[in-house]
């Protein structure tokens, strides 16, 4: 038995959340066939079968804001308190990244304080855009200042782009659009200097950075060409400081490219369950176990997550660990 994995990319879905999303028209979330089923029992069973000691829960796209600020505040509070309660009911097995009702900045700041000070959140989850507003927008500066002051972890999760009807061609947006919207958000953070101005925030980028490893040199050439951006640190240097989970990554296809950008000390494990079915989670873990490019990945990603989240005492021996 080895030290169990820490899964930083786990989604939970409650009936009241689905009801709120469906009332707002999200019957097929981001173009997927429907909402996945989730229960804490099935989650724990999946964790034990796959050697996952601890899962960090978060609300996936489309988030908690469906057009009404007050309702978004209520839903964010409900989901955050539910996640904290799961952690109390199952000590050591669950943490959570708190949802914020963006683009309502005042509501987001109030919920951020409650989540950290009252609920002991592990960080916050932010979508790649909030109602079309990207994270380099000047309106977000107060949020970044607050997160930097707290040395917070920010789990940057993709969502549908603003003009998804024109670009997705009626295909599920997680297939392609999520990867490009993550790249758009990270590029915005790089080129507006957010990463540079707020170095104490620790950002997790999902899905092995998506297309970012392929775009790094191109972004660098534009940074060098455009005078307003030339005083920023190198793009490669900024990307190297981020953290990356391997959720949904074809292994070993993408791992070498990601390691060339991020090294190995900022790689994290992520399952993307419950939107990724249990059998696909098991298949990806088997692929990681069988890949020479990922040799030692279990101990390495767990050690990285412990370093990032600071919860050494919560990493237990897991029945399915290796």
VENCOR-V384271 format. One record per helix or strand. SS is the DSSP state (@ for helix, = for strand). FROM is the first residue (numbers start at 0). TO is the last residue. If there is no record, write none. Layout:
BEGIN
SS,FROM,TO / SS,FROM,TO
END
This chain:
BEGIN
=,2,2 / =,4,10 / @,14,22 / @,28,30 / @,39,49 / =,51,57 / @,68,88 / =,93,98 / @,104,116 / =,122,126 / =,128,129 / =,132,133 / @,137,148 / =,152,156 / @,163,166 / @,176,190 / @,193,196 / =,201,204 / @,206,208 / @,211,224 / @,226,228 / @,234,239 / =,242,244 / @,254,261 / =,266,268 / @,277,288 / @,291,293 / @,296,308 / @,311,313 / =,316,316
END
